[in-house]
Amino acid sequence: FKQGVYKPINHEKFINKTPIYRSSWERKFMYWCDTNPNVLAVGSENIIVPYKSPIDNRVHKYYVDNFVIIKEGAKTTKYLIEIKPKKQTEAPTKSNRKKKTTIIYEQATWAVNQAKWAAAKEYANKKGYNFLLLTEDQLF
């Protein structure tokens, strides 16, 4: 698990003065954005989406991993990008090998992530953006 501040090659692309990454996958994605000529702008955790947590029924802030503007032919498209391991994008499974506390934690995380992603999709639709959830399948 690697985190830090990304040092851009093309500073003008980055919306944030100090783009941060919270995993090596997020860093890899930033490098791809930085070096891809079709990426016009990129931000890290600069879009905040309110969501209602199913755990405590309160409104929280969801900092979407990245905001990206990409030139696609003659048009430009804006994306909200969340980067997660594939395992975290699938409903947790029960297993006799797992501790009860692990199962509860996985189910709570799954429920919160579902609420975050639903809020992000709604936010993206209102703004005319696309919401993408990227896993190792797309990154590698």
ABEGO torsion letter per residue (X at the ends): XBBEBBBBABAAABABABBBBABAAAAAAAAAAAABAABABBBBGABBBBBBBAAAGBBBBBBBABBBBBBBEABBBBBBBBBBBAAAABBBBBBAABBAAAAAAAAAAAAAAAAAAAAAAAAAAAAGBBBBBBBAAAAX
